[in-house]
Amino acid sequence: MPKHLYHVMLSDSEKKQLLSLISKGSCPARTIMHANIWLAADENSSSKRKTEAEIAAR
């Protein structure tokens, strides 16, 4: 399995911004999809980081 090319470490304020953007639902679908990708790739999250294949499958 290849190593991760990029390491994503979001701060608490960045997570809050992304979560509020998703919960509003008034943004374009592409923006919401990208926010979900950032949250799934976050290494600082309480859940285990998703692999690129798992993120792509979502």
Contacts in CASP RR format, 6 or more apart in sequence:
PFRMAT RR
TARGET T0000
AUTHOR 0000-0000-0000
METHOD contacts of the structure
MODEL  1
MPKHLYHVMLSDSEKKQLLSLISKGSCPARTIMHANIWLAADENSSSKRK
TEAEIAAR
1 51 0 8 1.000
4 52 0 8 1.000
6 41 0 8 1.000
7 43 0 8 1.000
8 38 0 8 1.000
8 41 0 8 1.000
8 42 0 8 1.000
8 43 0 8 1.000
9 42 0 8 1.000
9 43 0 8 1.000
9 44 0 8 1.000
10 18 0 8 1.000
10 38 0 8 1.000
10 39 0 8 1.000
10 42 0 8 1.000
10 44 0 8 1.000
10 45 0 8 1.000
11 44 0 8 1.000
15 39 0 8 1.000
15 42 0 8 1.000
15 45 0 8 1.000
18 35 0 8 1.000
18 38 0 8 1.000
18 39 0 8 1.000
19 39 0 8 1.000
21 27 0 8 1.000
21 31 0 8 1.000
21 32 0 8 1.000
21 35 0 8 1.000
22 32 0 8 1.000
22 35 0 8 1.000
22 36 0 8 1.000
22 39 0 8 1.000
25 32 0 8 1.000
36 58 0 8 1.000
37 55 0 8 1.000
39 45 0 8 1.000
40 49 0 8 1.000
40 50 0 8 1.000
40 54 0 8 1.000
40 55 0 8 1.000
40 58 0 8 1.000
41 49 0 8 1.000
41 50 0 8 1.000
41 55 0 8 1.000
42 49 0 8 1.000
43 49 0 8 1.000
50 58 0 8 1.000
END
